[in-house]
Amino acid sequence: MVEASRDASATALTSTDAQVPEGPARAGKLRTESLDAYFGSKKVLDGISLDFPAHTVTAIIGPSGCGKSTLVRCLNRMHEVTPRATVTGRVTLDGADLYAMEAVTVRRRIGMVFQKPNPFPTMSVYDNVAAGLKLNGERNRHRLDAAVIKSLKGAALWEEVKENIHGPGVRLSGGQQQRLCIARALAVEPEVLLMDEPCSALDPIATAKIEQLIRGLREQYTVVIVTHNMQQAARVAEFTAFLYLGKLIEFGPTDVMFERPKEKLTEDYITGRFG
């Protein structure tokens, strides 16, 4: 059972939070305040205060084991499904406390795509995309058809599967399967899309297609992507957060961080001195 502290006073935001541009176009859609996360007694996130601007792509980078995946799992209540996992601090969506909402509501508003493509093995392409809608009670065939087509187009997959939409999803290529999983997440019309190393299992051609897709998704969604590939972060993200040993070291516009990092530790990681 996750224990979310809602009455603890928030500590002052880190100096890096001030790097987020102000104004309605860059208002924080999703925010963490003094977020700590634990597995049992082991602390894996330490005081993370981050503002994810609306309709942008934010990359989370850092060496293996720094807490990147744990952070995104805290953003849609997935962390709590792990036994003895706990959270303190706050995560808010449009100012509302995520941990005061029903988990199913959170996961409908904040979709997630995992590192390894995971289409439902016994389902067709169509049924994979429609699964979330049916789970939410949608039974009207015309609305289902429209949503499936819209989502497949949104994931840049429609043209490749429209002739075999009722064929097994698992028979698609790895890159197509990942885009199918993105379409499945888009079908329930989330506001935020989390992507945990979505290209790590893909070849360069499939990776390029996913990256192109990510750049387009920011027009309708707030996107957060975990990546171990700093070149990928530079290509797709407007903002980047660098984590190390569970702490937020630096956050700001991607081009500024990569060209003129403020912290020596950030510079050492970006230039390959460790990691």
N, C-alpha and C positions, 0 to 999 in steps of 0.2 A: 504494500500500500504506500503510495507516495504521500509525503507530508509536505504540502505547499504552505509556506508561511505567508499569510496575507496581511498580517498586522505589524510585521517587523518594519521599523522605519527604514526607508531607502537611504543608502549612503550616497554621498555626492558622486555624480557621474565622473568617470575618468576624464582626463584632459583630452583624450582622443575623441570623445563624443562631440566635442565642440567643432570637429572638422566636418560634420555633416552640414551641408548648406541648409539655410533656413528658408521658410516660405512654403506655401501650400503645395507646390509641385514636388517638393521633397519632404513632405511631412512623414513622420515615422508611422508606417503601417503596423509594424510589428516591433516590439521593444522588450528588452530584458533589463531588469534592474537588480543589481547585486545578486545575480543568479549563482547559486552553488548547487552542485549535483554530486551525489554519492552513489557508490556501489558498496553497500554495507557501511563499514567505517572508513572506507577509502574515498577521499575527496578527489573528484576528477575535474570539476569546474570550480573556479575560485573567484567569486565576485564579478561575474561578467555583466557589464552594463553596455548594451549595444542598441542602436536605433537603426532599423532597416527601412530605408526610405521607400515610399510607395512607387510602384511602376519603375523599378530599377532592378538590376542584377547585382547582388552582393555575393562576393566569393569569400569563403572561409578557408584559409591556408594555414599550414603548420606541419611539423614533422609527425610521423606516426605516433599515436598515443597521446597527443596533446589535448584531446577532448573535442575535436571537430565534429565527429559523428554524434557524440553525446549531446553536444549543443543543439544540433538540428533535431534530434529526437526529443529534446525538451520543448522544442518549439511547437510540436503538435501532440504532446502527451504520450509519445511512444516510449519515453524513458521509463515510465511507471509500470510498463508491462513486464519489466525485468524484476525478478524476485529481489527484495531488499534494496531496490533502487529508491532514492529519495531526492527531493528537490526543496530548496528554500530560496527565498527571494521572490521576484515577480516576473511573469511573462504576460504581456498585454497585447491585444489585437484591437486596434482602434480605441485604445484606452481601457478596454474591458479585460478583466483578469481571466486568463485562459483556464486557470485551475479552479475557478468558480463556475465554469460552464460544464455541461455534460461532455464527456470525452468524445462521443460520437459527433456532436456538433462541431467541436474543435477540428476533428479530422475531416469533416466535410468542408469546412472553410479553409483548412490548411492541408493541401494535398502533399503527398510524398512519393518520390521515385527513388528506388534503391540502387545500390552499386551494381548488382547483378540483375539482368532482366528476369522478371518473374511472372510471365503470363500464366494464367490458370491453365494447367496442362490438358484438362478434358474439355475445354471450351473453344469455340470458334473465335475468329477475330471479332465478329459482331458481338458475341456474348461476353467476351472479355471487356469490351468497351462499355457495354450496357450493364455490367454486373452491379456497379455501384448504384445506378439509377433504379434497378429492380430491387435492390436491397432497401432502398429508400421508399419503395412502394409504387414506383411508376410501372404501369401496365399497359398504357395506351401505345399501340404499335406505331402509330404515326409519329408521336412525340419521341419514342425510342429511336425510330429510324432517323429522324432529323438530328437528334442529339449525337448518335453514333457517327453520322456523316460529318457533322460539324466538328466533332472532336478529332476524327481521323484527319480532316483537313487541317485543323489547328496543329496537329502533330506532324504535318507534312508527310502523311502516310497514305492518304486516300488514293492517289493515283496508282500506287504500287499494289494495293490490295483490293481495289473495288471489283475486280473480276473474280475474286476468290474470297469474298468477305465471310462466307460461311465455312471456309476451310479452317483447319486447326491453327491456332495462334502459335503453337510451339514449332510449326514448320517454317516460320519466317526466319530470316537471318538474324544474327545477334543484334545488329543495329536496328533492324525493323522491329524486333521484339522490344527493344528499349523504347522506341517511339510508340509502340502499341501500349506499353505501360504508361507513357506520358499521356496518350489519348485517354486511357482509362482514368487517370487522375483528373484530366480536364473535363471529363463528361459530367461530373457532379458540380461543375462550375465553382471551383474554389477561388478564394481571393489571393491566396499565397501558395506558391509551389516550391517545395523543398526538394533538392536533388543531392543525394549523397554519392559523390563520385560516379556520376551516371555514365562516364565514358571509359572507366578504368578497364573494362573487359572488352572494349571494342577496338577494331582496327582503325587506322588513320582516316580512311574514307568515311566510315560510319561516324567517327568522332567529329569530322568536319560537318556532317549533316546535323548532328545533335547540337553542335555549337551554333550553327546558323539558326536552328530552331529556337535555341535559348535567347538569342539576340532579338528574335521577333516576339517572343512571349512577353517581354517586358511591357509591351503596349497595353496588355490586358491584365497582367498579373504582377505581383511582387515576387521576385525569384531569389531564392537563396541557394547557392551551390557550394558544396564541399568539394575541393579538388586538391590533389597532391601535385598537380601540374601548374606551375606558376605561369608558364606561357599561356595555358588555357585561361587562367584568371585574367591575364592581361588582355586576351582576345575578347572575352565575353562580359566582364564585370565592370561596372562603373565605380563600385566601392569594394574594398577588400579589408577583411579583418585577419590579423595575424595572431594566432594562438600559440603559446608555448607553455608546457607543463600546466595546462589547465587555466592559465591566465591570459587575459587580453593584453597583448603587448602594444599593438598599434592598430588604428582603424582610420580610414580616410579614402579619398578618391584614389582609384587604382593607379592612375598614371603618376600621381604625386608620390605615392608610397614606393613604387618601383624605381622612380627616377631620383627622388630625394627623400628617402626614409628618415624619420626623425629619431628613431631608436637604433642604437648600434646593433642590438640583437636582430632587429628586422633586416638591417643591411647585411649582416653576416649570413642570415638564412637565404635571402634573395640571391646573394652572390655565390651561394653554394659552399660556404665555409663549414656548414654543418647541415644535418637533416637527411 
